[in-house]
Amino acid sequence: MRDLATASLDVTRAWALSPEVSLRDEAFGALAYHHGNRRLVFLKSPALVALVRALENFADVNDALDALVAPNERARYLEALRSLERSGLLRAR
């Protein structure tokens, strides 16, 4: 079993939404449910939802952030992705 406390999002690797995760769009963003660990996570912005869905289309996290996130917002979105990875919602490809 993976130690979630020590997990780390490597921004130089390709990542994607875990196949065990379902997203349900909501007005505030989306609900993410992990069918394996039964975690329910609120993605609190439509822009974050778009980033998470698009990750699989980029060579690495840096490319995704460069394409979809304003430079002044990068740190905030990177921290959100790290949190999602620690929760098991993202997986390395």
N, C-alpha and C positions, 0 to 999 in steps of 0.2 A: 504494500500500500504506500502511496506517495505521501510524504510529509508536507501538508499544505502550508505549514508555517515557514518552511524554507524554500518554497517554490519561487522561481524567479522568471520573469518574462524577458527572454533574450530578444532584444529589438532587431538583431541581425539575422533572425531566423523567420521562417514562414510560419504563420499561425492561422487557425481557423476556429470557428465555433465547433465545439465538441458535437459529434453525431448523437450524443445522448441528451442534447439540449434542445428544447422547443422554445421558440420565441412567439409571444402573442403581442401584437401591436396594441398599444393603448395611446390615449391622447397625450400623455406625458412622455412617452417613449415606448417601452415594452416591458413585459414580464418575461423573465427567463426561468425556465424550470429544468433542472437537471434530473433526469429520470433515474440515474444511478444512485446519486447521493441524496436525492430528494430536496435539494436546495432550491429555494425560490428567491430570485434576485430581481430588484427593480432597476432597470436601465432608465435613468431619469431624463433622457433627452433624445429626441429623434435623431440628432446628429451622431450620438454615441451608437445608437442602433444601426445607423447606416454604416458607420465605421466597422462595427463588429461583423455585420453581414458581408462587408467588402473585403475583410482581411484575407480571405481565401484567394482573392484575385491578385494579390501582390506578392512579390518575392520576399518581402520581410516587413516587419512592423514600421520601420523607418519610412519605407516607400509609401505605405498606406497613410501614415501621418502626414507626410509631405503632400500627398495628393488631396487629402480630405479635410485637413485641420489647419486652421490659421496658425501661423507661428506663435502668436501670443497665447494660444489655447493649448499648445502641444503638451506642456507639462501636466495639465489637468486631465487630458485625455489619456496620456500615458499612464498616469496613476490609476485611472479607471480601468484600463486594460490589465494592469498588474493585479488589481483587486479581482477582476473577473477570472484571471488565470489562477489566482490563489483559491478561488471558489470552485475550480474545476470546470468552468464554463468554456474555457479556451483550451486548445491542444496544439502542440507543435505539429507541423506537417512534415 
